[in-house]
């Protein structure tokens, strides 16, 4: 049994300790906003925050997440109020298919906590998520809009 705190709620999950956090979030906790993309921590579709740090959940064992604060895309909005990143995403028409967007939003949220007004070079270095639809121009515009909000 592993005890997790996800979006401020405690969960006891009966899984093997080496189970990827991604699958526990989706299958045991029931939060499907975090997506499976590549399974090798390259694409970023599975990005969540672990103790405030953007983390690729497909490569993190659930046992390594025990006792830490995990935030998924479902946990960003507070009392139904979207964050400035979520608002900028909509205002800048970022999503196409939308598959990578939850991971991208989580990565951007972590970046803006670290650097309130990132430069294009800082964005390029920090946001390594892959969008197969190629919405990178809208992503950059949304990041700058959220930083200036």
C-alpha positions as CSV (number, residue, x, y, z in Angstrom):
1,X,0.0,0.0,0.0
2,X,1.3,3.4,-1.0
3,X,0.0,6.7,0.4
4,X,-0.1,9.5,-2.0
5,X,-1.3,13.1,-1.7
6,X,-2.8,14.2,-5.0
7,X,-4.3,17.7,-5.4
8,X,-4.5,17.9,-1.7
9,X,-6.4,14.7,-1.2
10,X,-4.8,11.6,0.5
11,X,-5.1,8.3,-1.4
12,X,-4.0,4.8,-0.3
13,X,-3.2,2.8,-3.4
14,X,-2.5,-0.9,-3.6
15,X,0.1,-1.2,-6.3
16,X,3.6,-2.5,-6.8
17,X,6.1,0.1,-5.6
18,X,7.7,0.2,-9.1
19,X,4.5,1.1,-10.9
20,X,4.8,4.3,-12.8
21,X,3.1,7.3,-11.1
22,X,1.3,8.0,-14.4
23,X,-0.6,4.7,-14.3
24,X,-1.5,5.1,-10.6
25,X,-2.9,8.6,-11.2
26,X,-5.0,7.4,-14.2
27,X,-6.1,4.0,-13.1
28,X,-6.2,4.0,-9.3
29,X,-6.9,7.7,-8.5
30,X,-9.0,8.2,-11.6
31,X,-7.4,11.5,-12.8
32,X,-7.1,11.1,-16.6
33,X,-5.9,14.6,-17.5
34,X,-2.3,13.3,-17.3
35,X,-1.7,11.5,-20.5
36,X,0.6,8.7,-21.7
37,X,2.7,9.8,-24.7
38,X,6.0,8.0,-25.0
39,X,6.6,6.1,-21.8
40,X,10.3,7.2,-21.7
41,X,10.0,10.8,-20.3
42,X,10.7,12.5,-23.6
43,X,7.4,14.0,-24.8
44,X,6.0,15.5,-21.6
45,X,2.4,14.6,-22.0
46,X,2.6,13.0,-18.5
47,X,4.0,16.1,-16.7
48,X,2.7,16.7,-13.2
49,X,4.1,18.6,-10.3
50,X,5.8,16.7,-7.5
51,X,6.6,19.0,-4.6
52,X,6.2,21.9,-7.1
53,X,8.7,20.5,-9.6
54,X,7.5,19.6,-13.1
55,X,8.0,15.8,-13.3
56,X,7.5,13.3,-16.1
57,X,5.2,10.8,-14.3
58,X,5.7,8.0,-16.7
59,X,9.3,7.5,-15.5
60,X,8.7,8.1,-11.7
61,X,8.0,5.1,-9.6
62,X,5.0,5.5,-7.3
63,X,7.1,4.6,-4.3
64,X,9.3,7.7,-5.0
65,X,6.2,9.9,-4.9
66,X,5.0,8.7,-1.6
67,X,4.9,11.5,1.0
68,X,5.2,14.2,-1.6
69,X,2.6,16.7,-2.8
70,X,1.5,15.7,-6.3
71,X,-0.5,18.2,-8.4
72,X,-2.1,17.2,-11.7
73,X,-3.8,19.5,-14.3
74,X,-7.1,18.8,-12.5
75,X,-5.7,20.4,-9.3
76,X,-4.6,23.7,-10.8
77,X,-7.9,25.6,-10.9
78,X,-9.0,26.8,-7.5
79,X,-12.7,26.8,-6.8
80,X,-13.3,26.7,-10.5
81,X,-11.2,29.7,-11.3
82,X,-8.6,28.9,-14.0
83,X,-5.0,29.9,-13.5
84,X,-3.5,32.6,-15.7
85,X,-1.7,29.9,-17.7
86,X,-5.0,28.1,-18.4
87,X,-6.7,31.4,-19.3
88,X,-3.8,32.3,-21.7
89,X,-4.1,28.9,-23.3
90,X,-7.7,29.5,-24.2
91,X,-7.1,33.2,-25.2
92,X,-4.3,32.2,-27.6
93,X,-6.0,29.2,-29.1
94,X,-3.2,26.9,-28.2
95,X,-4.9,23.4,-28.3
96,X,-5.3,21.7,-31.6
97,X,-5.9,18.0,-30.7
98,X,-5.3,18.8,-27.1
99,X,-3.5,15.6,-26.2
100,X,-0.2,17.2,-25.0
101,X,-1.8,20.2,-23.4
102,X,-2.2,19.1,-19.8
103,X,1.5,18.2,-19.7
104,X,2.4,21.4,-21.4
105,X,0.3,23.5,-19.0
106,X,2.0,21.8,-16.1
107,X,5.5,22.5,-17.4
108,X,4.6,26.1,-18.2
109,X,3.1,26.6,-14.7
110,X,6.3,25.4,-13.1
111,X,8.4,27.6,-15.4
112,X,6.4,30.7,-14.5
113,X,6.8,29.9,-10.7
114,X,10.6,29.8,-11.2
115,X,10.9,32.7,-13.7
116,X,8.0,35.2,-13.7
117,X,8.9,36.7,-17.1
118,X,11.0,34.1,-19.0
119,X,12.8,35.0,-22.2
120,X,12.4,33.1,-25.4
121,X,15.7,31.3,-24.7
122,X,14.5,30.4,-21.1
123,X,11.2,29.1,-22.6
124,X,13.1,27.0,-25.1
125,X,15.4,25.5,-22.4
126,X,12.6,24.7,-20.0
127,X,9.7,23.7,-22.2
128,X,10.8,20.5,-23.9
129,X,7.3,19.0,-24.2
130,X,6.5,17.8,-27.7
131,X,3.3,18.9,-29.5
132,X,2.7,16.8,-32.6
133,X,0.3,19.4,-33.9
134,X,3.0,22.0,-34.0
135,X,1.4,24.7,-31.8
136,X,4.7,26.0,-30.5
137,X,4.1,29.6,-31.7
138,X,0.8,29.7,-29.8
139,X,2.5,28.1,-26.8
140,X,5.1,30.8,-26.7
141,X,2.5,33.6,-27.1
142,X,0.4,32.1,-24.3
143,X,3.5,31.9,-22.0
144,X,4.2,35.5,-22.6
145,X,0.6,36.4,-22.1
146,X,0.4,34.5,-18.8
147,X,3.7,36.1,-17.7
148,X,2.2,39.6,-18.4
149,X,-1.2,38.9,-16.8
